[in-house]
Amino acid sequence: IGLPTVGIFGPTNPVNFGPRGPRAVVVRSELACSPCFHFAGSHPLWAGSSCRVPSCLHAISVDAVLQTLDEVVGG
């Protein structure tokens, strides 16, 4: 519907599960292990992660999310 959207992604793949649209942006860390959950066919295959703590989510700062929100919303 064209609303500004910010998706925060860690172990899942934003290519498969991310927000769509011209005003949709994804915030994620660029760790080598992320994304570690994969999508195949029409059903998600949760391959499992080797981490007990989702480092990919912990690496995303509040400031990065707020900056992205500011850019997307135009505040």
C-alpha angles and dihedrals in degrees: 000000000000100000119147109262133185117193120195112209134186122153097001122081113251090202089067102028105021129116117275131215142069093284097044120111132178124217114201141142119254098230116154091236096053126126095034098160112077136199124221128178114329098324129067115245107207097209090185127238129257090219125085090197117047098238089178090064095041089053092063109091126215087235091057091052093046092048091051091047089051091051095046097044092039095230 
